[in-house]
Amino acid sequence: MVVTTERDEMTWYKCETCGLMFDDQADAIQHEEHCDDEDPSYLQ
């Protein structure tokens, strides 16, 4: 489930599984559908 939070006067969408934050709700939802709670693939 994506959680909404306010930070730096902006609304952010946080993946409850891994904690990654997005500024776009659709991006957060898409990420969370494929999130496996491991390090994000872009860090490889």
C-alpha positions as CSV (number, residue, x, y, z in Angstrom):
1,M,0.0,0.0,0.0
2,V,1.3,3.5,-0.9
3,V,1.4,6.0,2.0
4,T,1.0,9.7,1.5
5,T,3.3,12.0,3.4
6,E,4.1,15.7,3.4
7,R,7.7,16.8,3.1
8,D,9.3,20.1,1.9
9,E,5.8,21.5,1.2
10,M,5.2,18.7,-1.3
11,T,3.1,15.5,-1.2
12,W,5.2,12.4,-1.5
13,Y,4.1,8.8,-2.0
14,K,6.0,6.2,-0.1
15,C,6.2,2.4,-0.7
16,E,5.4,0.7,2.6
17,T,7.4,-2.3,1.5
18,C,10.8,-0.7,1.0
19,G,10.3,2.9,2.0
20,L,11.2,4.4,-1.4
21,M,9.5,7.7,-2.0
22,F,8.0,9.1,-5.2
23,D,6.5,12.5,-6.2
24,D,4.0,10.9,-8.5
25,Q,1.3,8.5,-7.1
26,A,1.1,6.5,-10.3
27,D,4.9,5.8,-10.1
28,A,4.6,4.8,-6.5
29,I,1.8,2.4,-7.2
30,Q,3.6,0.9,-10.2
31,H,6.8,0.4,-8.1
32,E,4.9,-1.2,-5.2
33,E,3.3,-3.8,-7.5
34,H,6.7,-5.1,-8.4
35,C,8.6,-4.4,-5.1
36,D,10.2,-7.4,-3.5
37,D,11.7,-5.5,-0.5
38,E,15.2,-5.8,-1.8
39,D,17.6,-3.0,-2.7
40,P,16.3,-1.1,-5.7
41,S,17.6,-2.3,-9.0
42,Y,19.0,1.1,-9.9
43,L,21.7,0.7,-7.3
44,Q,23.2,-2.3,-9.0
